[in-house]
Amino acid sequence: MCGIIGILSRPGSRTMPAPADIIALLDAAVASQHDLHMLADALMAADQMLRGDAGIQCMAANPALAANLIERLNLIDAVADAEEARIDALHVDTSTLDSESARLSRVRDASWAIRRDRLRTAEAVVALAGDNAVASALAGYLSIQQALSAIDRMEVRGRDSAGISVLVTSPQLASVSDQVARAIAERELDPLFTNGSVRHISSTVVFVYKAAAEIGELGDNTRAMRQAVASDALLRQLLQLADARVSVLGHTRWASVGIISEPNAHPVNGEEVGVENSAVSVAVLNGDVDNHAELKEQHHLVFADPITTDAKVIPALVDRGRSTGLSTHEAFLNAVTQFEGSVAIGYCAADEPDAMYLALCGSGQGLYVGLAEDRFIVASEPYGTVEETTQFVRLDGETPLHADQPSSRGQVLRLSTNGAGTLQGLQKFAYDGTAIALSESDVATAEVTTRDIDRGDAPHFLL
């Protein structure tokens, strides 16, 4: 099965909220404890204020805010407990009981979202960014935290290995200092693109963090990657650049083609042995490229011996296409239409950091693009997006655009930072290259919340 996660963002469009305004909302909620609709509305409004770049900046700049929020959430949860006891004691018809329970669920969901999503996210971001982090660092580490949190939820699709690629972009990176250049060069030497590897092209530096363990518990891989991110001084230094932006492409895996190892863990890059290629790219795969061996032979692709995953052909073929003069969109479409099998694919080119490409073809795979505040949250299941947004666009890899043209089966989506979080930032195509118009009717609403899917402290999925 496996799981894909992607985060593509633009600079925040909302100013940092005032803590007093958030507290005032919760105080009003406490005061209206007998009106569950008003209570839920106030909680949901506070939750929205704490989201995105603006919310993280507010929490980081006001350390006492978390305790003040928890104090009020405790009061609200006590009200919810009392209301639940009242509902349990009712002797009414099913319709009335369902209506009463639905009103209470809105309160429970909103309170949970603030306590278990917003506050937990803020704590994790501050732990990664450190004290006195600038806005660009907070925004960058927020994207990383969102990816790691989604991988935690996606691990039920596979956990023998995992990885995230972090693309840091800034005009200042086109001419870095000698000290930074040396630090980058030292970490560019690993041809297998394993944990801690770095690639640099123009104004973008790509970091990769990976973990692979055949035996382990849920959360092991993200804990290892989180520790690697937190201890990475070079990443921290680059994120301090005032105009730095971050995108993330990640994956959690059940190995099907290729052994369980860091070189085989996704994301993989497009590098080939003995081929001069200035491109820097990363890709992830769910499913199997059934004809990967034939494609390697047909295109004379040569990879380092320890890399045996079929995913490796994806960035290599896209980069080959780009080297012939094709646009990234054309090269991506040309590559994915050569793959046989059921696949879900994500691809990023470091020299085009404002875009992310997705492809879906065949049955058994899924890709969802969550529309969050100034962010796209890509995941293989809605439960990878719902921490940040309940609104998403789903790719359809099975239905041909034209019933009489099998070549139109499968879809490609280009995500752009210009319009991130909105339909205006998405371009959709069938596998035959036909553009597919998107409208509000394509936006679906998830029917679950993080409270519904929380696995608690269970160390294994079956538990």
C-alpha positions in Angstrom: 0.0 0.0 0.0 2.5 2.7 1.2 1.6 6.3 1.8 2.6 9.6 0.1 2.6 13.0 1.8 3.4 16.4 0.2 3.4 19.9 1.5 3.5 22.9 -0.8 3.0 26.4 0.6 3.1 30.1 -0.1 3.9 33.0 2.2 1.1 33.3 4.8 -1.7 35.7 3.8 -3.0 36.3 7.4 -1.5 38.5 10.1 -0.7 37.0 13.5 -3.8 36.9 15.7 -3.7 38.6 19.1 -3.7 36.1 22.0 -6.3 38.2 23.8 -8.7 37.7 20.9 -8.3 33.9 21.1 -8.7 33.8 24.8 -11.8 36.1 24.5 -13.4 33.5 22.2 -12.9 30.7 24.6 -14.1 32.8 27.6 -17.2 33.5 25.6 -17.5 29.8 24.9 -17.3 29.0 28.6 -19.9 31.7 29.4 -22.3 30.1 26.8 -21.8 26.6 28.1 -25.6 25.8 27.9 -25.6 26.8 24.2 -23.7 24.0 22.5 -24.0 25.6 19.0 -22.3 28.8 20.3 -19.8 26.8 22.3 -18.8 24.8 19.2 -18.7 27.9 16.9 -16.4 29.8 19.4 -14.1 26.8 19.6 -13.9 26.4 15.8 -13.2 30.1 15.4 -10.3 29.8 17.8 -9.0 26.7 16.1 -9.0 28.6 12.8 -7.0 31.4 14.3 -4.3 29.0 15.5 -3.8 27.4 12.2 -1.2 28.1 9.5 1.8 30.4 9.6 0.0 33.0 11.6 -1.1 30.6 14.3 2.4 29.2 14.7 3.9 32.7 15.0 1.3 33.5 17.7 2.0 30.4 19.7 5.8 30.8 19.4 5.7 34.4 20.4 3.4 33.9 23.4 4.6 30.8 25.4 2.0 31.4 28.1 -0.9 31.1 25.6 -0.9 27.3 25.7 -1.5 27.1 29.4 -4.2 29.7 29.2 -5.9 27.7 26.4 -5.6 24.4 28.3 -7.2 26.0 31.4 -10.3 27.0 29.4 -10.4 23.8 27.4 -10.5 21.9 30.7 -13.6 23.9 31.7 -15.2 23.3 28.3 -14.4 19.5 28.4 -16.1 19.4 31.8 -19.2 20.9 30.3 -19.1 18.4 27.5 -18.7 15.5 30.0 -21.8 16.7 31.9 -23.7 17.1 28.6 -22.8 13.6 27.6 -24.0 12.2 30.9 -27.3 14.1 30.4 -27.7 12.7 26.8 -27.0 9.1 28.0 -29.8 9.4 30.5 -32.3 10.6 27.9 -35.3 8.4 27.0 -36.2 9.8 23.6 -36.6 8.8 20.0 -33.5 8.0 17.9 -33.8 11.2 15.8 -33.7 13.4 18.9 -30.8 11.4 20.4 -28.8 11.7 17.1 -29.4 15.4 17.0 -28.3 15.9 20.6 -25.2 13.7 20.0 -24.3 15.7 16.9 -24.3 19.0 18.8 -22.0 17.5 21.4 -19.7 16.0 18.8 -19.1 19.5 17.3 -17.9 20.7 20.7 -15.8 17.5 21.2 -14.2 17.7 17.8 -13.3 21.4 18.1 -11.9 21.1 21.6 -9.9 18.1 20.5 -8.6 20.0 17.4 -7.2 22.8 19.6 -5.8 20.6 22.3 -4.4 17.7 20.2 -3.7 19.3 16.9 -3.0 23.0 17.3 -1.2 22.9 20.6 0.7 19.7 19.7 1.8 21.1 16.4 3.0 24.4 18.0 4.9 22.5 20.6 6.6 20.3 17.9 7.4 23.2 15.7 9.0 25.2 18.5 11.0 22.2 19.5 12.3 21.8 16.0 12.9 25.6 15.3 14.4 26.5 18.7 14.1 29.7 20.6 13.8 33.1 18.8 13.2 31.5 15.4 12.3 33.9 12.6 9.0 33.7 10.7 10.6 31.9 7.8 12.0 29.2 10.1 8.7 28.7 11.9 6.9 28.4 8.5 9.5 25.9 7.3 9.4 23.7 10.3 5.6 23.9 10.3 5.7 22.3 6.8 8.1 19.6 8.1 6.0 18.9 11.2 2.8 18.7 9.1 4.6 16.1 6.9 5.9 14.0 9.8 2.5 14.1 11.5 0.8 12.9 8.4 3.3 10.1 8.0 2.5 9.0 11.5 -1.2 8.7 10.5 -0.2 7.1 7.1 2.0 4.4 8.7 -1.0 2.1 8.8 -0.3 1.8 5.1 3.3 0.6 5.7 6.2 1.4 8.0 9.2 -0.7 7.1 10.9 2.5 5.9 10.1 6.2 5.5 11.6 9.4 4.3 11.0 13.1 3.6 12.7 15.4 1.2 12.8 19.1 2.4 13.3 21.6 -0.4 14.6 24.9 1.0 14.4 27.8 -1.5 15.8 31.3 -1.3 17.4 33.7 -3.8 20.3 34.0 -1.3 21.1 30.3 -1.8 22.3 31.0 -5.4 25.5 32.5 -3.9 26.2 31.0 -0.5 29.2 31.7 1.6 32.3 29.5 1.4 31.5 28.0 4.8 27.9 27.0 3.8 29.2 25.8 0.4 31.7 23.5 2.1 29.0 22.1 4.5 26.7 21.4 1.5 29.5 19.8 -0.5 30.4 17.4 2.3 26.8 16.1 2.3 26.5 15.9 -1.5 29.0 13.0 -1.6 26.6 10.2 -0.8 25.6 8.6 -4.1 22.9 6.5 -2.5 20.9 9.6 -1.2 20.5 8.2 2.3 19.7 9.9 5.5 21.2 13.4 5.8 22.2 13.7 2.2 22.0 17.1 0.5 21.8 18.3 -3.1 22.1 21.9 -4.2 21.1 23.6 -7.4 20.7 27.3 -8.0 18.5 28.8 -5.3 17.4 25.5 -3.8 19.0 23.0 -1.3 17.4 19.6 -1.0 17.7 17.7 2.3 16.6 14.1 2.7 15.9 12.3 6.0 15.3 8.5 6.0 14.8 5.6 8.3 14.5 1.9 7.5 13.8 -0.9 10.0 12.2 -4.3 9.1 11.0 -4.7 12.7 9.7 -1.8 14.8 6.7 0.0 16.1 4.4 2.7 14.7 6.2 6.1 15.1 9.7 4.7 15.2 10.6 6.1 11.8 9.2 9.6 12.3 10.9 9.8 15.7 14.2 9.0 14.0 13.6 11.5 11.2 12.4 14.2 13.7 15.6 13.8 15.7 17.7 14.1 12.5 15.8 17.3 11.5 16.1 18.8 14.9 19.9 18.2 15.0 20.6 19.5 11.5 22.5 22.7 12.0 22.8 23.4 8.3 19.0 23.2 7.8 18.5 25.4 10.8 20.9 28.0 9.3 19.3 28.1 5.9 15.8 28.4 7.3 16.9 31.5 9.2 17.1 33.3 5.8 14.3 35.8 5.9 12.9 34.8 2.5 13.4 31.0 2.8 10.4 28.8 1.8 10.0 25.1 2.2 8.2 22.3 0.4 8.2 18.7 1.5 7.7 15.4 -0.4 7.6 12.3 1.8 6.6 8.6 1.9 6.1 5.7 4.2 6.6 2.2 2.7 5.8 -1.4 2.6 8.6 -2.8 0.5 7.4 -4.7 -2.6 10.2 -4.1 -5.2 13.6 -3.8 -3.6 14.8 -4.7 -0.1 14.1 -2.7 3.0 17.0 -0.2 3.2 17.7 3.5 3.3 18.9 3.6 -0.4 15.5 2.0 -1.4 13.5 4.2 0.9 11.6 7.0 -0.8 12.0 9.8 -1.8 14.6 8.7 -4.4 16.4 11.1 -6.7 17.0 10.9 -10.5 20.8 10.4 -10.4 22.3 7.8 -12.7 25.8 6.2 -12.6 28.1 7.6 -15.2 25.6 10.2 -16.5 26.3 13.9 -16.3 23.0 15.4 -15.2 22.8 18.7 -13.6 19.1 18.1 -12.6 18.1 17.6 -9.0 14.8 15.9 -8.4 13.0 13.7 -6.0 10.1 11.2 -6.4 7.9 8.9 -4.4 5.8 5.9 -5.5 2.8 3.9 -4.2 2.1 0.7 -6.1 4.5 -0.9 -8.5 5.9 0.1 -11.9 5.5 -3.4 -13.3 7.8 -2.7 -16.3 10.6 -0.9 -14.5 13.2 -3.5 -15.5 12.2 -3.2 -19.2 12.3 0.6 -18.9 15.8 0.5 -17.4 17.0 -1.6 -20.3 15.1 0.4 -23.0 16.5 3.8 -21.8 19.9 2.4 -20.7 19.4 3.6 -17.1 22.2 2.7 -14.7 21.7 3.1 -11.0 24.0 2.4 -8.0 23.9 -1.3 -7.2 22.3 -1.0 -3.7 19.3 0.9 -5.2 16.8 -1.7 -6.4 13.4 0.0 -5.9 11.3 0.5 -9.0 10.6 4.1 -7.9 14.1 5.1 -9.1 13.0 5.0 -12.8 10.5 7.8 -12.1 12.8 10.8 -11.5 15.4 9.4 -13.9 13.0 9.3 -16.8 11.5 12.7 -16.0 14.9 14.2 -15.8 15.9 12.5 -19.1 12.9 14.2 -20.7 13.8 17.6 -19.3 17.3 17.2 -20.6 16.0 17.0 -24.1 14.2 20.3 -23.8 10.8 19.2 -22.6 9.1 21.3 -20.0 8.7 19.6 -16.6 5.0 19.1 -17.2 5.7 17.5 -20.6 8.6 15.3 -19.3 6.5 14.2 -16.3 3.5 13.2 -18.5 5.9 11.5 -21.0 7.4 9.5 -18.2 4.3 8.4 -16.3 2.5 7.3 -19.4 5.2 4.7 -19.9 4.6 3.0 -16.6 2.6 -0.2 -16.4 0.8 -1.1 -13.2 -1.3 0.7 -10.6 0.7 3.7 -9.4 0.4 6.9 -7.4 3.4 9.2 -7.9 4.8 12.5 -6.5 7.7 14.4 -8.2 9.5 17.7 -7.4 12.3 19.4 -9.4 14.7 21.5 -7.3 15.0 24.1 -10.0 11.2 24.4 -10.1 10.5 24.7 -6.4 7.2 26.4 -6.8 5.6 23.3 -8.2 4.8 19.7 -7.3 3.6 17.0 -9.8 1.2 14.2 -9.0 0.0 11.2 -11.1 -2.5 8.5 -10.4 -3.3 5.6 -12.7 -5.0 2.3 -12.0 -7.0 0.9 -9.1 -6.0 0.4 -5.5 -4.2 3.7 -5.1 -5.4 7.1 -3.9 -4.2 10.7 -3.9 -6.0 13.6 -2.1 -4.9 17.2 -2.2 -6.1 19.0 1.0 -6.9 22.8 0.6 -5.4 24.2 3.8 -4.6 27.9 4.6 -1.9 28.9 2.1 -1.0 25.2 1.8 -1.6 22.1 -0.2 -1.5 18.9 1.9 -1.1 15.9 -0.3 -1.8 12.4 1.1 -2.8 9.0 0.0 -5.9 9.0 2.2 -8.1 11.8 3.7 -6.8 10.9 7.2 -3.5 12.3 6.1 -5.0 15.7 5.4 -7.7 16.2 8.1 -5.4 17.5 10.8 -5.0 20.7 8.6 -8.2 20.7 6.5 -11.4 18.8 5.8 -11.6 20.1 2.2 -9.8 18.2 -0.5 -9.7 17.4 -4.2 -9.4 13.7 -5.2 -7.6 12.3 -8.2 -9.3 9.6 -10.2 -6.9 7.1 -11.7 -9.5 4.7 -13.1 -12.1 6.5 -15.2 -11.0 7.5 -18.7 -11.8 11.1 -19.5 -13.1 9.8 -22.9 -14.9 6.5 -22.6 -13.7 5.4 -26.0 -10.0 6.4 -25.5 -8.1 4.2 -23.0 -5.1 6.6 -23.2 -7.2 9.2 -21.3 -7.3 6.9 -18.2 -5.2 8.3 -15.4 -4.8 11.9 -14.1 -1.9 14.3 -13.6 -2.0 17.3 -11.2 0.3 20.2 -11.1 0.4 22.1 -7.8 1.7 25.7 -7.7 2.7 27.8 -4.8 0.9 30.7 -6.5 -2.5 29.9 -5.3 -1.5 27.2 -2.7 -4.5 26.1 -0.8 -7.0 27.1 -3.5 -8.3 25.6 -6.7 -6.5 28.4 -8.6 -3.2 26.7 -7.7 -4.2 23.4 -9.3 -4.0 22.3 -13.0 -5.4 18.9 -13.8 -4.8 16.7 -16.9 -5.8 13.3 -18.2 -3.0 10.9 -19.2 -3.5 11.9 -22.8 -2.6 15.5 -22.0 -6.2 16.9 -22.1 -6.7 19.6 -19.6 -9.5 18.9 -17.0 -11.3 22.0 -15.6 -11.7 22.2 -11.9 -14.6 23.8 -10.0 -16.0 24.0 -6.5 -18.0 20.8 -7.3 -14.6 18.9 -7.3 -14.0 19.9 -3.6 -15.1 17.2 -1.2 -15.4 17.4 2.6 -13.9 14.7 4.8 -16.3 12.9 7.0 -13.8 12.1 9.7 -11.7 14.2 12.1 -8.5 13.5 13.9 -10.5 12.5 16.9 -12.2 9.7 14.9 -8.9 8.3 13.6 -6.6 8.7 16.7 -4.8 5.5 17.4 -3.8 6.5 20.9 -0.7 4.9 22.3 -1.1 1.6 20.4 2.4 0.5 19.2 1.0 -1.6 16.3 -1.8 -1.1 13.9 -3.7 -4.3 14.7 -3.7 -3.3 18.4 
